[in-house]
Amino acid sequence: MEFHEAANFLFELRRFASRPGTDATRSLLSALDDPHEDLRCIQIAGSNGKGSTARMVERTLRESGLDVGLYTSPHLDDVRERIRVNGRKVAERSLVEFVETAEPYLTERGASGDSPTFFETLTAFALWEFERQDVDVAVLEVGIGGRYDATSVVDPVASAVTSVTLEHTDILGDTVEEIATDKAHVAPDDAPLVTGTTGDALAAVREVAGDVQTVGDGSEGPVDVAVAYGGRDGLEGAVSIDGPDWAVETHLPLLGEHQAHNAGIAAALVHQAADVAQVDVERGLRNAHWPGRFEVMGEDPLVVLDGAHNPGGLERTMETLEAFDYDDLHVVVGAMADKDHEGIASALEPADHAIACRPNVDRAEATSVVAEALRTATDAEVQTRSDVAGALGTALDAADEGDAVIVTGSLYAVREARTRWSRGMVPKRVDSVPEATETIEAAHVTDAGAWRMRGKAVHRVLKTRVQPRQAQYLKEELLSLGGECAISGLNDQDEENLDVVLMATMAQYRRLAEKLDGQPYGLSTFADELRDALDIQQADDSRGYPWEDGTAVMGILNVTPDSFHDGGEYNAIDAAVDRAEQMVADGADILDIGGESTRPGADPVPVEDEIDRVVPVIEALAEMDVALSVDTRKAAVARAALDAGADILNDVSGLEDPEMRLVAAEYDVPVVVMHSIEVPVDPDSDIHYDDVVEDCIEQLTERVLLAEKAGLDREQILVDPGIGFGKSAAESFELLDRLAEFRALGCPILVGHSHKSLFGLVGAEPGDCLEATIAGTTLAAERGADVIRIHDVAENATAVDVVTAAEDPERFE
């Protein structure tokens, strides 16, 4: 079974209406040998905040060293996002295996008219995958209510009800008390139910759960876990949490007092479920990024994406927005038909300019209805636009630098708006019919479609993800221009973006972009992204960085005794300076100074020891005519190095230290963000990639966005595929071969392959393989690397020069 066939099978289950009760889920799990019975689960219910809280719990437990599964809904782009293990979404292979296993049962139940629903089946899939991955804890976000939700098949070790407002009244009840009563049934048997509810909702929760642990700021009476929100600090929120015998002070990437309350609930759940250190809780909460939840995408003007979808959520969004200074407020609103439009519009009363739009979902409300609600509840100038991307573009065009723009009303609207920043245009090198076939099939195109179009792909090729109606429009337009567009074989699902492979000449792409200008459905915005991806009509944004004038050579200067290739050789300052001078003479454009080894099995180095190693060397080299980089995972070391004269930060952990991106932005310096599952790598780790290149690009996308949202431009964010870090030798060679695809991120590319274990595949000795390293440098430079990080400067600089001469011989005349 192919992935698109398996995914389509799941999507077709959407034809079955939602229903209360756990019987269908229990029956399906029984057919799967009850994978949930031995799982330790944390279950989180609530009207608002349950997804954010689940993410905080998951990230904190991972920080403490546990393997953690996370099940949430809905998804922003890909259904596999709903099921994650240690932060990585479930593999395509796993989805196929699940469907192959469950299909006979599901088909049999469907024939009798009693099939599990889409959500019930995905819940079973999550529990099945978590059991297979042997997670220590599974964190489950409840879908609707609590008592009859599919996730309630588990017996949780800890549970929470975050908040209660009027929602799903046709299912849960007409009053807050009734809804709270339903949600409270997630209470565990052997621990208090954690809750942020107050008043009548809290009384109803107590009636059901009995033993509760209350979380709040104490304004409505004594609480068991006290939360104090210290307000906005840059793009983070300061929070203090005092528990029964523990306390936490940290910052949150999720702004707002309501998120501080969610953090208090998360901290209480974590302490119930595991033995966690204070430092792990603080770092875990600070790393709990959650796309689409008051996510600040820009500051001039302020641009916010927030998926609040009911009046209570919107009120909290607007309260959070008050922490920012702005002039006019522009709101882009797209809501589902079953929501309280009048209540949503009333919460947006401060808006000066509003644009009603319709997300590309069947359940979305008509723009005219949303617009009328906005006209009734606000004094804003109200416009309508059929598509979210176009509405966002209109708002941004109307906004001055001191204004604010917010996209809200549903996560579906946020999902479509977010593609402006997150969608990748992946360039594909297709030089033969077999390569064309492989590229098209990787987008889940049917076998027949791949066979028919394979001969048309042997020219400029881009792969990306778009809405179904965008895909059809692109196909029609490209065909009219003489190009082609292969579309994923996934069914035309309104909640799922589709992979497409665009095949055309540069002239055809230019004409396509011109035809898309001014079109609806987000296609006008797509035209701008297309121009960016293909460097069509782009301005020169030179900043004077070493890599802007061809491939730069970064020489490695390790001042640590245990690095795998040159450990201990340059520990003394004089030896390090001599080595640096020689590398500059040999052609190094950048020197990368590191004080901690990241080889497999390496011991961590305390912050002060690492500073003592690198700072004196940086100070000694600061006057040299060469850019200085510090290779560190720790923000404190980075700050000390920058103060000493460093110019670049090189973070092999991919910004795991939550301060690192803020330090880079504060000093306005480039930062290297590497793809790494873990640092140092556990040599016994079993890491699977569906497609190592595209998986790395996808995971780097969110890390790049973190740096960008901190204030850095993409020209300052270098991406490193992380060769040798959690990749097999074959996968590392594939990264080298397909390096150009990382152009999808819009960032310079750094490659670090020097003397690494991948060369064992060709019989070279890792740690001592100069010839293989030179060959790898040649390949990387030819494939478009902007920076090559190596030990042997003279030999590898010559290799870079050879590649450069082949492309531009006049440069050497």
N, C-alpha and C positions, 0 to 999 in steps of 0.2 A: 504494500500500500504506500502511495506517495503522500507527502505531507499535505498537499492541497486537498487530496481526497479525504484524509483523516480530519482535517480542519473543517471541510465542508460538511462532513457527517455531523460534527458537533454543532455547527451553525444551524443546521436544519432542525435541531431540537428546539430552536426558538419558536417553532410553530405551536408548541405546547404552552398553554397559558400558565402563569405562576399560580401556585396553590399553597395553602398552609399545610404544615405537617411534615414529619420526618420519615414516614413509612417508606416512601419511594426511595429515598436516599439510603435508608438502612437495608432495604432489599438489594439495591445495586451493590452496596458495600459487601453484603453477604456473598453475592456472586463473585466478588473479587477477593474472597477469603478474609474479610473484615480487617483491612490494613490499619484501621483507626484504633483498634482495641488496645494496643500497647504504646500509642503515642502519648507524650506529655503535651497537652494543648493549653493554650491561653486563648480565651474567647472574649471578643470585645464588641459590645453592642452600643447603640446610641443613635440619636437623631443627627447630631453633628459631632465631628472630631474623631470618629472611630477609626477612620483610615490613618489619620495623622498619628493617633495614639498607637495603633498597631505598628506603624513604621518606627516610632520611637522605641517601642519594646523590642522589636526585632533587631534594630541596630545596636541597642545597648547590650542585649544578650550576646550578640556576635562579638562585641568589643571585649566581653569577658572570656572569650575563647570557646564559646559553644557553637555547634552547628545548628542553624536555625532555618526553619521553613516559614514562609509568609504567604498568606492567602488573602487577597483583597479584591475589591471590585468598585467601579468598572475599570477598564483599562483605557489608557490614553491613545495607544497606537496599535498594539499587537496583543491578541488575546493571551499570549504566553506570559505577559507581564503580571497577570493575576496570580501566578504561582511561581515563587522564587525560593531558591535554596542558597543561603549565604549571599544574598543580594543579586544572584544571577537568575534571570528568568529561565523557566523550564525549557529544555532542549527540544527542538523539533522531533528528534528521534524518540524522545520520551512520549510526546503527544501521539505519535504514530503507534507506538507500542501499546499505549493505553487504549486507543480506539480499537486496535486489532484484538485486544483482550476483552473489551467490554461490548463490542459490536454485536455478537450473537445474542447476549442478554437484552441489549437495548432494542434490537430489531424484533425480538420475540415479544417484548412488552409493548412496542409500538404497534405490532399487529393486533394486539388485544385492546388497543386504545388506552393503555395505561403506562406510557413511556415516562421515564424521568425527564424533567425539564432540563433546559440548558444549564441553569444555575445548579441544580441538583447534581447533574453529571460532572460539571466542573469541580464542585465540592468533593465529589468522590475521587476525581482525578488528582486533586491536590493531596488528599489524605493518602492515596495510593502512592504518589510520588514521594511524599515525605517519609513514608515507611520504607520505600526502596532506597532512599538516600540516607536512611538511618539518622535522621536529625535528632538532636537532643531535645529540642522544643519546637512545636509548631504554633505559630501565632495566626489566629483566624479572625478576620473581620466578618461580623454578622451581616447578612444581606438585608433582611427586613425583620424588624421586631426582635424576637429572641426565642420565645417558647416553641414556635413552629418553624423556625428557620432551619434550612438544611444543615448548617454548621452545628446545630444542637444535637447531632448524633453522638458527639464526643462527650466524655466526662472530664471537664476541664480541671486543671490543678489551680488555676487562677482565672478570674473573670472580672469584667468591668461593664458598667453602664455609664458612658461619658456624660450624656445630657439627654433631655427629653423635651421635644416640642411637638406640636400637632403636625403629623405627617402620616401618610398612608392610612388615613382615617377609615377608608373603606375596608381595610383588613384588620387594623390594630385597635380601633375604637375611636370614639368621638371626643374623648377628653384626655388631658395629660395624664390623669391618674390611670386610665385604662391602658394607655400606651406604655406607661412606666411599669405597670403590672406585667404586661407581656414581655417587655425587655428584661425584667428582673429574673426571669426564669433561666437565664444563663448562669445563675449563681452556682459556684462550686460546692461540693459536699463538705469539704474539709478545710475551707478557708473563707474569710469574709469576702463579700462582694465589694469590690472597689467602685466608688461612684462619685461623680461630680454633680449629681442632681441636688436640688434644694426644694424646700416648700412641700407642696402637695405631691410632687413627683417623688421626692425622697421618702415621704411617708408611705407611698404605695410600694416603693422598692423595699423598704423595711418590712412591710407586711408580708411580702413574698420570701425575701431572702433571710430575714431574721438578723443574721450577723452581717454587718456592713462596715466598711472602712471608708469614711467620708474624706473627700479632698476638696479644698477650696481656700479662699482668702480669709475666711472667718467673718465676713461681713454679715452673714445670715445665721450666725451661731457658731459654737465650737466645732472644730473639725479634727479628724485624726491625723491628717497630713495637710500641713499649712503651706500655701503657695503665695509667694510675693513676686509680682512682676515689676521689674525695675525699669521698664520702658525700653524704647528702641536705642540700640547702640550701633550706629551704622546700619548694616542690613541684617543685624541679629537682634534678638530680644534677651535682655538680662533676666534671669530667674533664680530665685532661692526657694528650696523645698526642704521642709523640716518634717521628718517622719518620726515614728515612735522611738527608734534608737539609731537613726541615721539622718544625715543632712547632706544636701547637694547645693552647690552654687555653680552655675554655668551660664552659657549663652545658647540660644536656640536659633537655627536658621529659619524657623517658622515664626513669623512675627505675630504679635497680638497677645492680649491678656488671656484670651481663650486658649491659645497654644501653651501658655504657661500652665494653665489648669490641666490640659492634656498631658503635659510633661509630668505633672505631679501624679496623675493617674498611672502613667507609664512607669514611673519610678516605683510606685507602690506595687504594681504588678510584678515588676522585675524582682523586687526584694522577696515577694511571696514565692516566686518560681525558682530562684537560684541564689547561690551565695555570691554576691557581686561586690566588688570593691568600689569605693566612692569615685576613684579616678575613672573607672570604666563607665560608671553611670554618667558622669559629667561629660566624658568624651563621646560616649554613645549618643546622648541627647544632642550634643552639638553637631554630630555628623548625620543626624536624621533628616536629610533633605527629602522633600516630598513634592514632586512637580505639581504645579497647578493649584497649590494652596498658598495664597498670598505670595506668589512668586514674583519678585521684582526683576524684570527683564531689562530695564533701562532707567536712567535717572534724569535725562535732559531731552524730552520731558520724562517725568516719572511714568513708567509703564508697569502695570501689575496684572497678573493673571490669577484669578481666584474662582474656583469651581463651586462657590456657595450656591445652593439651589433652593433654599427656602428662606422665609423672612428672618428667622433667627440667625441663620448663617450669614445673611447679607448684613444684618445689623452689626454683627461682630466684625465683618469685613470693613464696614464704614468706620467703626470705632478704631480699628487698626490704622486705617488710612489717615485718621486725624493726627497721627504722630509725625506726618510729613507736612512740610510747607509747600503749598502749590497755589496757583491762581485759579484758573478755570478747571472744572472737572468734566472730562469726556468719558461717557460710559458706553460700552458695547455689550448688548444684552441678547443672549439667545437662551431660551428656556424650553423645557419639555411641556407638553400639553396638560399633564396631570398635576402641574404645580400651581401654587397660589400666586398668580401674576400680579394681582393688586397688592399683595403683601410684599412681593419682591420689589415692585416699582416704588412703593412707599418707603422702603429702606434706602432707595436711591434718590430720595428727595433733594439732596444737595446738588445734584447734577446740573451743569450748565448746558450740556450738549449730550444727547443720547441717540444712539443708533441701534434700532431693533434689527436683528438678523435671524436667520433660521439655520441652525446646525444641520448637517447632512445626515439626519436621522429621521426615520418615519414618525417617531413619537414627538418630534419637535413641533412647537407651537408656531402658527403662522406669524409672519412679521407684523401684519396689520393688528393682530390681537395684542402682541407685546407692545407695539407702538401706542395703541390706545390706552393701555394701562399706564404707560410712562407719561402720556399727555395728561391723564387724569390726576396722577399722583405727584407730578413735578412741574416746575416752571421751565424745564429744559426745552431747548430747540430740539425737536425729535425728527429724525430721519429714518428711513428704512433702507436696508440693503439685503439682497437675497442670500449672500454668503458671508461667513464669519471673517475670512481673510480680507475680503473687500471692505467690510465694515471696519475692521481694524485699520486698514490702510487709510480709509476716510478719516477716522479719528486722529491718526498720527499726522495726517496732512493738515488737519484743522488745529492741532495743538501747537502752542508755542513752547519754548524751552522751559518756562516756569510752570507749565500746566501739568495735569495728571491725566492718564488714560488708564482705564481699568476694563478688562474683559471678564464678564461674570454671567451668572444665571444658570450655568450647568457646566459640568466637566466636559461635556461634548463640545460646547463652544470653546472652552479653554484648549481642548485637544487640537481643534482646527487652527486656533490662533497661534498655538505654540510651534507649529511647523515652520513659522517664519524664522525661528531660531534653531530648531532642532533637526529639520529635514536635511538629510545628506544627499548630495548628487554624486554618486560614486562613478568615477571614470573607469571604463573597462578597456583593457588592451586586448583587442580581438584581431588576430592576424590570420586566422584560418577558419574553415568551416567547423572543424571539431571544437575549437575554442568558442565559436559562436553558439554552437549547440549547448556546450557546458554552461555558458553564461545565461542563456535563456532558460534552461531547465532549472538553474539555481534560483530563478524568480518564481518557481512553482508553476510555470506555464505547462500546459498539457503536452503530452508527447507529440500529438498531431500538430499542435501549434508550433512547437519547437522545430519540428521537421520542416514545416512550411516556411518558416521565417529565418532559418539558420543561414541561408545564403545572403540575406539582406543585412546581416549584422557585421560584416567585415569592413567597418569604417568607424567613425566616431560613435561611441556607445556610452550611454549613461544609464545607471540603474537608480531608481528612487521609489518612494512610496507616496501614493496619492489617493484621493477619494475615488470611488467607483465612477461617478459621473465625470470627474476630471480625466480619469483614464480613458474613457470612451471618447471624450472630446479631443484629447491629445492624439489618440489613434486616428481619428478622422482627419484632423488637420495635418498630421505628418504624412498620412497616405496621399493627401491632396498635393503635398509638396514633393512627393517622391521618396519620402522616408518611410519608416515603419515603427510601430510600437507594439511590443509583445506584452500582453497583460496576464497577470497571474490567473491560474485556473480556480482560485478561490471563488466561491459563489458571490454574487453581488449583494454583500451584506452591508446594511447601513451603519453598523457599528465597527467596521473593520476596514482599514486602509489596505490597498493592494500594492504589491510589488509590480513595477513596470520596467521594461528595458526599452529605452529610446534609441533608435538607430537612424542616423542621418549624417549628412555632410555639414561642415561648419556653415556654409551658405544656407542650407536648409534650416539649421538651428536659428540663424539670425532672422530669417523670414518667419519662422514659427514664433519667436519672441515678439516680433512686431505684430503678428496676428493675435497673440494672446493679450497684448496691451488693451486695457479697457474692457476685457471680457468678464462676465460674472463667474461665480462659483470658485473664487480664489485664484483664477487662472492669470489674472493680471499680476498678482504677487508672484505667482510661479514663474512668470516671464523674467522678473528681476532675478530670481534665484538661478534661473537657467543662464542668464548672462554672467552672473558671478561664477558659476561652475565652469563655464567655458572661457572665462576671461574675455568676454565680448564687451567692447566699449567700456573698459575699466580704467579708472584714473590711477596715476602713480602715487602710492602712499608710502614712499620710502622714509625710513626712520634712521638710516645709517647703520643698521645691524650688520654683522659680518656675513650673514647668509643671504643678504639681499643682492649680492653681485656674484652669484654662483655658489656652488657647494663649498661650505666652510669646513675646515678641519679643526676638531676639538681634541686637544691632547690631554690624556688622562694623567693626573698627578696625584697618586694615592699617598697620603701621609698616615698610613695605618699599617700595623704589623701583620695583618692577616688577609690582605687582598689576594685573590686567587692567582694573579699573574706576577705582580711586582711587590708583594707584601714585604714591608720592612726596608726596602731599598732607599726610600727617600724620607725617612722619619725625621732626620736632623734637618734643621732649617737651611743650613748651607748646602746640603745635598739636594734639597728640594729646589732651591733657587738655581743651582747649577743645572739641574734637570730642566727646569722651566726655560732658562735661557737657551739651552740646546734645542728644545722643542720649537721655540719661536724662530730660531735660526733655521730650523728644518722646514718651516712653513706653517706652523700652527697659527690659526686665527683666534682661537679661544683656548684657555687652559681651564680644565675642570678639576678642582681641588676637593678631594674627599677624605673624610676622617673616620668613616665607618664602612666596613665591608658588608655587602649585601649578597655575598655568595651563599649557596645553600648551606644551612647549618651554622652560619656565622652568629656569634654572640652579639647582642645589642650593646652599644656604647653609651654610657651616661652622657647627658647633655653637656655638662661642664668639661668632661674629658674630650668630647668631640670639638668643643670650642677651643680648648687649649691646643688641639692638634692643628686646626685649620686657620685660625685667626692670625697667628704669627707669620705663617707662610703667605697669606693674602696681604698682610701689611708689608711684607718684604717685597712683594711683586707688584704692589699697587701703582708704582710709577712706570712700569714697563708698558710699551706700546702694544698691548694685547688685551682682549676682553677676558675677564676673570669670572668663572662660574664656580659656585659651591655646590657640591654633590651631597645633599642632605635630605632627610625625611622630616627634620624637626624645625619648626618655625623659630624657636629660640636660637638655634644655631644659624639659621638663615639670617635673622636680624643682626646677629653679631658679625657675621661675614659681610653683610652689606655695609654695616658701619665701618668695617675695616677696609672697604674698597672693592668688594665684589660687584659685578655688573649683572649677573644672571643667576637664577636659582634653578637647580636641576633636582627634581623630586621624583625618585623612582617609585614612590608609593602612590603616585597619582593624587596628591592633595589629601591624603588620609588625615594628616594633622589639620584640623579645621582652621587654624590660624594662618597656614601657609599662603593661601590665596590672598588673604587680607594683607599680609606682609608684602607680597609681591605688588599688590595694588598700591599700598601706601608708599612704597619706594619707586613705583612706576617702572619696574624692571621686567624683562622677559622671564618666563618660567617654563621649564620643561616638565610636561605632564606625561608620565609613562603609564602604559597599560600593565597592570600587575594584579593578579588575584591575591597575592600575599607576598610580603617582603620581610625577611628573606624567604625564599621559596622552600617549602617542605618537599624534599626529593621524593617522598612517598605519596604526594598528592596525586589523585586521579582526576584530572580536569578535562572535561569533554567540551569540544566546540562543534557546533553545527557547521560553521564556516569560520575558520580562525580569523580571517581578515575582516569579514563583515561583523562578527561578534566583537572584535576589538574596536572597530570603528563605532559601533553602537554604544559600547560601554565608555569609550573615550568621549563621546558626544556630551554626556551629562557632566563629566569632569571639566570639559572645556567650558560648558555653560556656567559652572560654578566660578571659574576664574573670570569669565566674561562679566558675570553679574557682580563680581567684586569690583570691577572697574577697568579690567584689562581689555585691550583690543586683541582680536584674533591674530594680528601680526606679531603680538608679543607672547603668544601661547604656542610653544613648540610641542608637538605630539611625538611620542616615542612608542613604537609598537611593542616594545618590551621583549625583544628577541632573547630567548632563553629563560624568561621568567614565566614559569607555568606553561611552557610550550615544548612539545617534542622537537627533535631535530628537524623532522620533516615539516612540522608546522612553522618553525622558524625560517626555513628556506622558502616556504610559501609566502610568509610575510615579506621577505626580501624580493621575491619575484613580483608580487602584486603591490609593491610599495606605493605606486601612483594612486591607488584607490584611496589612500589616506588623504588625498587632496579634497575629498568630500567634506572634511572638517574645516576647510578654509584656513588652515594653520600651516606654518612651516613644519617640516618633518625632520626629526633627528633619528639616526640609526646608531645603535651601540652593539656591535657584533664582535669586537676585538677579542681574539683568542678564545671564543666561547665554545661550549660543548657541541653546538650544532655541527661544527666541522668534523666531529667524530664520524658523521654519516659518510664522509668522503675519505675516511682513513687518516685524517690529521689528528694530532695529539692535542686535545683541549689544554689551554694554558701555554702552549708552545707551538703555535701554528701560524707563523708569519705569512707564509705563502698563501694559505687559505684565507687569512684575514685580508690580504691585499686583493685577492679575487673577489671577496665579498664587498670590499670597498668599491671596486670597479663596478660591480653589479648595482650596488645601492646608488652610486652617483649617476649611473646611466638611467636608473629607474626614477630619478628625481629627488633624491635625498637633499635636503638643504644643509644639514650638518652631519658630519661623520665623526663619531666619537671613538678614538683609537689610542693605543699605547705607542705604536711605532710611527712617529710623525713623518719622517723623511720618506719612507717607502710608500706610505699611504697617500701623502700629499702628491707624490708623483703619479699615483694611480688616478687621483682626482684630476690632475692636470691633463692626463691622457684623454680622459672622457671629455673634459672641457674642450680640448683641442679638436677632438673629433666633431664636436658640435659647432665650434667657433674658432677655427684656426687663426683667423686674423687677430684674435686677442693676444696671441703670443708673438706677433711680428713686431 
